[in-house]
């Protein structure tokens, strides 16, 4: 019976390891992102825009695994900061498009060193981190697929 309950130990929970790691990584990013004046979720949105250019709120939500109820207030704050422009599509007014301002685009140069700074805080080789990232991406896809089926 003890063995059955050992599965309920905090240290044996995959979800806790991922949750705690995510919180610690976010803490590592905070001082780096403070230098460029954005929060971690805003940084993720900027990454999408730097890579894809103008995107719909729906597409950004898909890429970041966030719903529009979470994205919209953040994008509104980013617009107030002068980082992005939100505008309705001329083809379909239900679609809101997000694009970078000059200020938002200019942050890309300042952010270029952030991935290397974070990498240097780990004891992993580039290959180990690439393998870990691939495994996490596969786990994300499996869980996301399962969640899509159970809705």
Secondary structure as the mmCIF struct_conf table of DSSP 4:
data_model
#
loop_
_struct_conf.conf_type_id
_struct_conf.id
_struct_conf.beg_label_comp_id
_struct_conf.beg_label_asym_id
_struct_conf.beg_label_seq_id
_struct_conf.end_label_comp_id
_struct_conf.end_label_asym_id
_struct_conf.end_label_seq_id
HELX_RH_AL_P HELX_RH_AL_P1 UNK A 2 UNK A 6
TURN_TY1_P TURN_TY1_P1 UNK A 7 UNK A 8
BEND BEND1 UNK A 9 UNK A 9
HELX_RH_3T_P HELX_RH_3T_P1 UNK A 10 UNK A 12
HELX_RH_AL_P HELX_RH_AL_P2 UNK A 14 UNK A 34
TURN_TY1_P TURN_TY1_P2 UNK A 35 UNK A 37
HELX_RH_AL_P HELX_RH_AL_P3 UNK A 40 UNK A 52
BEND BEND2 UNK A 53 UNK A 54
STRN STRN1 UNK A 55 UNK A 56
HELX_RH_AL_P HELX_RH_AL_P4 UNK A 57 UNK A 64
TURN_TY1_P TURN_TY1_P3 UNK A 65 UNK A 65
HELX_RH_AL_P HELX_RH_AL_P5 UNK A 68 UNK A 80
TURN_TY1_P TURN_TY1_P4 UNK A 81 UNK A 82
BEND BEND3 UNK A 83 UNK A 83
STRN STRN2 UNK A 84 UNK A 88
BEND BEND4 UNK A 90 UNK A 91
TURN_TY1_P TURN_TY1_P5 UNK A 93 UNK A 94
HELX_LH_PP_P HELX_LH_PP_P1 UNK A 95 UNK A 95
STRN STRN3 UNK A 96 UNK A 100
HELX_RH_AL_P HELX_RH_AL_P6 UNK A 102 UNK A 111
TURN_TY1_P TURN_TY1_P6 UNK A 112 UNK A 113
HELX_RH_AL_P HELX_RH_AL_P7 UNK A 114 UNK A 119
TURN_TY1_P TURN_TY1_P7 UNK A 120 UNK A 121
BEND BEND5 UNK A 122 UNK A 123
HELX_RH_AL_P HELX_RH_AL_P8 UNK A 126 UNK A 149
#
